[in-house]
Amino acid sequence: MPVYLWKGKDGVGKAVSGEESAKDRPSAIRRLRKRKIIATQVREKPKDVKISLGRKKGVAVKDLAVFTRQFATMINAGLPIVLCLDVMAKQVEKPVLREVLTQVKESVQSGGTLSDSLSKHTKVFDELYSHMVEAGESSGALDAILERLAEYLEKAEQLRRRIKSAMMYPTIVTMIALLATSFLLIFVIPTFTKMFSDFGGQLPLVTRIVVAMSDFLIGYWWLLLALILGGRYAFMRYRATEKGREKVDRLLLKMPVLGTVLRKGAVARFTRTLGTLQVSGVPILEGLSITARTAGNVVLEKAILNTRDSVSRGETLTEPLKESGVFPPMVVQMVAVGEETGALDQMLTKIAEFYEDEVDTAVDGLTSVIEPVMMVFLGGLVGGMVIAMYLPIFKMITVIIGD
């Protein structure tokens, strides 16, 4: 059964909002009337869409942030929304974004609201974006909301790049190590092997192991490639399951050094998103639902959804966050202070700023730890193979000198 998002006023004229399940929109309105609620807006809730901070159907987050900031400036200058969209559609470079903006402009010209028009293009303007625009339209502060949204997108992109850079360095060094090792095993070791076979005699154990690795790689490279591709496919299939994704995400958070970076990045993203939604006037339950889908980690997502369920029962944010065991004690304590003082949005923003700085520090720490470890690993791997090849030569020289 479809779910409808509604806004309206109760019997005493107080503004209320929520969700209602009904077979169609008129049925939802009738149900609200039975509860003595006068609906001012009723629209079908979009299907759950995973919100990502990567590329969105050919539109990068940085391009979306630039558009949003320019759009906010034009709105603040007093230009009509249709004219703003028309100008922006003509000047953006990305064809996909240009096409979408043209369709949004036509929808607004036909009488639709900006938020509803944006929500039709969820692969470019996700649920968070359209909800914040809707809050801006309702409050009459669309330009200010768009400014906050642009800042959020810029901060989110910076955070994503920091975490990506933290994971990129060890990946590159590992690839170089594998390529160097493969080159030695395929092209260098066979030359030494032929020379050793001409001299005859028993080779040292280490040398025999390296020679066997070389023979296997040359003769059965296709089997090794099949095992790697098969293993990757099996891992991706397992991670695509709910249980598999949760186990992998939980393991990532528990990894030494790298897990710290990922956890701090997830906390920064959660607090930044929820804080931005709160300051924009989005209801806390909707904000938690949206924030859960931006978590980027299923363990954190479940913790946020559990928190949402607790809040819907009238409880505070603090207890479920504490019980989840995912959020650091400092975050829980600051959220508690924010709730008590009525400044939750400001407190969440402060937490986000703190943890974004912490991610920078953690990334630098990760690099300083991984760099010597990877260099020792690479040097030990290549150096060990070189020593294994020269041991028989030293042995032969000793025999010759002895004779």
N, C-alpha and C positions, 0 to 999 in steps of 0.2 A: 504493500500500500504506500502511495506517495506521502512524503512528509512536507508540510508547508511552513515556511517561516512567516510569522505575523508580527505586526506592531499595532497597537491600539490604545484604548483607554478603558479603565474599569468603571465600576458603578459610581465611584467618587471622583472621577476625572483624572486619576493618576495614570501616567504613561506606563504601559507594560508591554512586554514582548515575549516571544517564546516559539515553540514548535507545536504543530498539530498534525496528527496522522488522519488522513481522509482520502476517500476515493477520488475526489476532485475538489477544485477550488470552492465552488458554492457550498459543498458539504462542510468544508473547513470553516467557512464563514458562519454557517448555521450552528455548528458546534460552539463556536465562540460566543454567539448571541445567547445560547442557552446558559453560558457561564457569565452572562451580563457584561460581555466585553464588546465594545464597538471597535471593529477592525478598521484601521486606516490604511494598512498595507498588508497584502497576503500574496506570497509568491512561492512557487515550488522550490524546495531545497535542492541545490545542485547535487549530483552524485559525488560521492567521495572521490577526490582527486589527490593523488600524492603530489605534494608541493615540493619542488626541488629548487636548489639555488644554483643549478648549473644552467646549461643552455635550454631555451624554451622554444622548440620548433624553429630554430634558426635565429632566435632573438636572444642575445646575451644579456645577462643581468645588468651589466654596465650600460648597455644601450637603453634598456628600460629605465634605468635610473636617470640617465640624461634626459630622456623624453619626459619623465615625471617632473623633474625640476624645471624644465622649460615650460611645461604645461602649467605648473603652479605659478610661475612668474607671469604668464599671460593672463591667467585667471585673476591674479592679484591686481593686474593693470586694468581690470574691468572689461576685458573682451568677452563676448559671448562664447559659450562652450562650443557651439557648432563652428564658429569662425576659428577658434583655437585648434580644434581637431582638423579642420581643413588646411590650415597653415602647417601644422605639424606633419600631416600626411604627405604634403608636397615636399617637405624639406628633409625628412628622414631618409637615410641611405639604404637601410635594410628593406628589401622588397616585401618580406613577410610582414613586417611591422607596418609598412605603408598600406598594404592591402587590408590589414585588420583595422587600422585607424579609419580608413575610408568606410568600411562596413559599420564601425561604431558611429561615425558621423551620420551616416544615413539612418541608422536606428534612432539616434537622438532627434534628428530632423522629423522622424515619423511620430514623435511624441513619447518615446521611451526615455526612462531616466538614464543617466550616465552609468550608474552602477549596474543596472540590468543589462545595458548594452555591452559593458565590459565583461560581465559574467558569462556571455555567450561564447567567449573566446578564452576558455580556461587554460589552454596551452601557452598562452602569452600572458594573460592577466589572471593569476591564480585566485583562489578563494580569499586569501588574505587581502589582496589588492582590491577586489570588488567590495569586500566588507568595509574596508577603511574609506573607500570613496562613498559608499552608502552612508557611513557615519558623517562624513563631511557634508554631504548633501542635506542630511537631516538637521545638522547643527548650523548650517549656513556658513561654515568655515572650511569650504572645500580647498581653498588655496593653502591654508595652514596644514590641513591633513595631507595634502599632496607633498608639501615640504617635508613633513615627518616621514612620509612614505619613501621619498627620494633618499633621505638620510638613512632610513632603515635598509634600503636596497644597497646603498654604498657600503654601509658597515657590514652587511651580510656577505657581500662580494669580497671585501677585504679579509674577513674571517675565513671564508672558504679558500682563498688563495694562500693564507698562512698555513692552514692545515694541509693543503695539497703540497706545499713546498716542504713541509716536514716529512711527508711520506715519499716525496720524489727523490730526495738525496740517496737514501739507502737502496731504493729501487735501481737507480742509475749505476751505483757502485757495484751492486750485485750482478747486474747485466754485464758490466765491463769484466768482472771477475770470471763469469761464465764464458764470455767470448774469448778471453785470453787463455783460459784453460782448454777450451775446445780447439783453439788454434795450435797450442802446443801438442795436444794429444793427436791431432789429425796430421799435422805437417812436420813437426819437429821430432817427436818421439820415434816415428817409423825410421828416420834416418839413423838414429842411434841404435835402434833395434837391429837393423841390417848390419851395422858395424860390429855389434856384440856377437851376432850369429857367426860372423866370419872368424872371430877369435875363439869361439867355443868356450867351454867352461860353465860353471854354475854362477848365475847372477845373484846378487844380493836380493833378499826378500822384498825390500822396498821397491827395487827396480822391477822385479817381476810383477808386482802389483800395478805399477804405473804402465808397464807394457801391456798387461791384460786389459786395463782400462782403455788404452789406445786401440787395441785390437777390437774390443767390444764396440767402441764408438764408431770405428771405421766400418766394421762388418754389420752392425745392427743399429745404425743410426735411425733407421726407419721405425724400429721397434721402440726406441727411446722416445722418438717424436710422437708416436702413437700413444704411448703411456702418458706423456705430458698433456697432449690434447684431450685424451680420455679422462685423465684426472681433473683437468680444468672443467670439462663438460659436466662430470659427476658433481664437482663442487658447486658449480653454478646451479645445477638442478636442485641440489640439496639446499642451497641458500635461498632458492626461490620458494621453498616451503616455509610455512609460518614457524614451525619448530626449528628448522635449520637456520633461518635468519636470526631468530632470537639467540640461539647458541653462538653463532658467529659474532653477532654484535656484542654479546656479553663477554666473549673471549677477547674481542678487540679492546673493550674497556678495561680488562684486567691485565693487558700486556704491559710489561715494564717500560717506562718512559713514554712510548708512543701512546699507551692507554691514557696516560695523564693528559697529554695534548688533546686527544679525542674527547675525553670527559669534560675538560675545561671549555673546549669549543662548543660542545653540546649545551652546557649550562649557559654560556654566553648567548647562544642562538635562542634558547628558550626564554631567557629573561628579556633579551632585546625584543623578541617578537611579541611576547605578552605585554611588556611595558608599552610598546608602540600602540598596540590595540587598545589598551586601557586608557592611555592619554587621548586616544582618538574617539573614545566614547562607545566602543564596542562592548556589549555585555560580557561579563566574566565567563559565563558558560560557553558562549560562542567563541570567545577568545581562547579558552583552553582547548576547545575542539580543533581550532585552526592551528594552534601552537603544537598540538600533538602531531599533526601531519607535517610540520616543518622540522620535527626533532632530528631526523636523519639517522636515528638509532631506535630500533624497535623496543629495546629495554626502557629507554627514556620515554618513548611514546606511550607504552603501557602505564608507566608511572604517572604521566600527565593525565591520561584518561581515567585512571583510578582516582586521581585528585579531583577531576571534573565530577565524577559520580558522587564523591564525598561532599563537594560544594553544593551540588544539586539537592542534597539531603539537608542542607542548612549548616554544614560544618565549615570550619575555616580551611584556608589553604595550608596552613602550617603543619597540622598533624599528618595528613596523607603524604606530604612531601618528606617529612621526617621518617615515616614508616617505610617509605619506598627504599631507603638505603642508597639511593642513586645520587641525591643532592648533598653536597658538603654541608656540615653544620652551620657554617657562616651564612650560606644562602638561606637556609631554613630560618635562622635567627633574624636576618634582615627582612625577610618576607613577613615574619611575625610582627616586627616593628612597623613595617609599612601598613599592615592591616590595622594595627592598633591606633596608629596616628592618622589613618585615612589618606596616606600618601603612598599607596602601593605602586602607582605608576612611576613616581620619582625614585622609589627605592629599587624597583626592578631595573630602571635605567642605570642607576649607580652600580648595581651588581654586574650588569652587562659590560659597562665600561671597565670595571675592575678585572673581570675575567677575560676580556679581549686583550688587555695588557698582559695578563697572565699567560695567554696563549703565545704572545710574542716572546715572552721570557722562556716559556717551555720549549718553543721551537728552537731558540738559540741553544738551550741546554741539550736538546735532543741532537742537534748538529754537532755540538762539542763532544758528546759522548759517542756518537756513532762514527764520526770521522776517524779517530784513532783505532777503534775496533775494526772497522772495515779495512783500513790500511794494513793492519796487522794480519787480518784474515787473507787479504789479497796477496800480501807479501809472503805469508807463510805458505799459501797454496802454490804460487808460482815458484817460490824459492825451494819448497820441498820437492817439486818435480825436477827442478834443475839439479839438486843434490842427488836425487835418485838416479839421474842419468850419468852423473859424473863419478859416482861410487865405483862402478866397474872399471872406469878408466884409471882411477887411483889405484885400484887393486892390480890392474895389469901393469902399471908403472912400477909398483912395488915388486911384482914378480920378475919383471925384466931387470930391475936394478939388482935384485937378489941373485939372479943368474949371472 
